[in-house]
Amino acid sequence: MSATYQEFLAGVDAAIGRYRMLAPGDMVVVGVSGGPDSVALLHCLVALKKGRHLDLVVAHLNHQLRGATARQEAVFVEGLALRLRVPCEISSRDVASYAHRHRLSIQEAARKVRYAFYREVSRKYGATKIALGHQANDNAESVLIHLLRGTGPRGLAGIPPVRDGCIIRPLIDMPREQILQFLDIGGFEYVEDRSNLDSKYLRNRIRHRLLPSLRADYNPKAIWALNRLAAIAREEEDFWSQQVAGAFQAQVLEQTGGRLVLSAPGLARLHPALLRRLVRQAVLSLRGNLRRLGHQHVEAVAHLAKSSSPSGRIDLPRGVMAVRDRDELVFLLGPPEKRPKFEYQISSAGYTFVPEISTCLQLSLCEAKEVGDPGAYPPTTALMDLSAVSFPLTVRSPKEGDRFRPLGLSGSQKVKAFFINLKVPRSKRRRCPILLSGSKIIWVAGYRIDDSAKVTAETKRVLKAELSAA
């Protein structure tokens, strides 16, 4: 083979090492469409597999979008794998139906279905990596696409050489011209997908019109310049990701399943650049991806966090909501949780589990001299004069019109007004247990007892009430 052929292999091998794509003993699923990039990728990995101690398996998916042409491509890939003595998995999926069911574009649906197929093949063969044929021109095109859409720094980072530790792109530093030259020198056949010429797709217009114009009229090395920009942006993003991790955890107040609570005042004090990244991180932690989350969505949530208004709501793509609840910014995946309703009778001291709010209430009786100063206990513990209450007690959810006399006040007050004065978020109000003796509220649990139940110098026995998470 010529020096150019060997130089191309050396360039691919160098990229594999530079980005730490592969380790000895890796089983690699090679996504092969039959086009020039994926065919070149397969030939490169076959040539390098002995020296790098790799095992390969070819994966090809027919998207059922181009009829007989797609079937012919599957036959071509199967024959290529057979000649190269590489195991091959060929499958077919109805991408159009999938796109319709999930309300996706054909391109997005094809990508999701294709990646799912690669993962299936990976599980079947115990593969550790999935190799794809994206190259330098693809990366330059992606940067331009994101730029034209008004992307932030993350979009300028382009196509990552390695994603999630398993998706690798060994050709990412190689331009399309060199790939075609490599195929020509090697005498390697491939097929052309005519849909890559269809100008209705933005990427194709950028590939066949914008990039050639940029190279001819502005910068002959435009592809290299755009790839260099992407490399710089990736390093910047790597730095930011480390900063965001610590800053995000500092603002988290609560995180359970599809619910994430951040401190609104804490977010409002951050630099706008960091605030925007924390909003994105919040959505990512709930949904697992940032698809369709645009700059306008992030800016709306950032404004909600900084707003002087104590309430508000932003509906985000893919079923995520951001709700301002006083000092809390609550991210929800799915519909808002319903107000929990519960009521339990308590006949004697002991444990009462309230499943609706995943909380335990423990009641115990003790001598006054054993408990010490009531003010020394946390808000989740209340001490009450046993002579001021009588069993059975009731623990229930708050009701409209509830009133009590907060400890230290001379008159009664609505529980709702009490919460508002303390700036208790609505989400916490709805989940607050109310403890009653008869029809009288004796403890707004976690906040304040009724003045009539306070421990005095004359108190002999004490009812001790403690809240804990189940």
Steps between C-alpha positions, in 0.01 A plus 500: 500500500610862441635738760172694486305186593732429793493866606121487514508189720762665720279808532201292608716300741635826646146631557406175676795550734458875544136472609551166685231334294607137528678264738652159423233231504209731409213349305387771258164532324568679170199685362516455121241661273692413183594863433861616457561610858378183672667275241831682551454465876448125472807451278711707742392302805556170320853617413566617858324226698797262524739765632238631744365154594142578404196290409249646255136450405322689221152642567275624218142626533246540220276794595229391252497846342651435154351170386711284271802733525522444876470123454784507247716692749436232763611232252814703421594537868438132569726407208771743613501357851518146358804589285672661798408204724324719754174385668204700377159590641241627251160620615205711389279751683194702395638845576205688344254331738730565795524868406120526476440327834754712685438828311858524378657612176612218272865588559466504879297179499757329276779600734320372810405170338847451354677560832258265676588233243873551558445456874307177435790364297742614771310303764482193279877492440612647832651795311672781687503763223286616208700654215332745262626665182462872578792700360642853491256632238207369703639680803539827309144468369366440853678810633344710221154351557517585871645843429217586262249393765653737754672234709695551820854375563382141534374497141829642372674192643362304204513121488695348792770246407381287792154511658380322813826306509379257231408689180824563308574679172848401376467706177410825678827672401497381136344721227271350239753550218758282675239233573403480131868489405559215747211303349624566147858390575378188678256416221221480758142512372222687675146619425365853478182601683322737263304653788829672592444719193145605595507877562194491724731397785697783663813290538504425127466870411789580731705211358446578132453877501618685810821315580629504139426875490686559826799306372502666158429860600613541861733233640634197309560337840149569632447135597817498708408835656155375600647179641753701699216715637315182601811362675545821700130508589517135617784583736310801631193284552706241687621773736147633546358156572736471796394842630130431448504173696601670826287810447195288420524289815534817708156614379314167532249499785325176415510237227264203484403317182333744265534798735799729545502807726763772471548816705357793305695767697817296458449478125420871474839589652694308234665643190256469206734258318508263796128541568415393144718193533337401828156526339619265225650267759170490688311394187772249413488341846123448469462407134837352412545718190462859382325441170275788391605711798580830332663822617160664539392228744815536709468879507135478610592274795794723593264800504257303717779429751598870519146638497369695799172313463473207745318277252494406134523207261686420177407200284812351342528244217448129557277527809726702732364792703682765700289642784599794719372443853631786712867422573486173308535432130339161446562292188240230436499219248135437419187665640514685835455270794151501649434637845533200735194437715520287811351461847598248770376447854764444768371316807824494700869581497707322238578517125258615232605467136350747252564343157355792302797716605747220583526623858500338846354668807626366832320591822649426841416592862762613748548697821551874462830490686637256240455719192691817581451824307232466225681763294808280472325250272488515117179612323414137426455437876227655713450484879145552629339497842326162523223648717404731211429216257295183504506182295394401245696755296468560128768564240371627169577714198432876517149621425367833381408717799731326750583732792724479804674725749873483422724474805576846636214681327200644680241423232408227253615496141412310188752229423517633144594849625754345737666322206497814287663704775775240530533485120442126498479372140164361391651158434605477866167635628310226319713231661498639854334270757254667737469343849170550684359422842128468445423782254781725622830530313787446743792482254563618148760228469851617435414866565313603817287359781180665620559733794245311710716185491829660605713357779501723812659491841191316626519228233554156650480268199587572140377373163802484271422496124770431241486503120735293286522398136389145431 
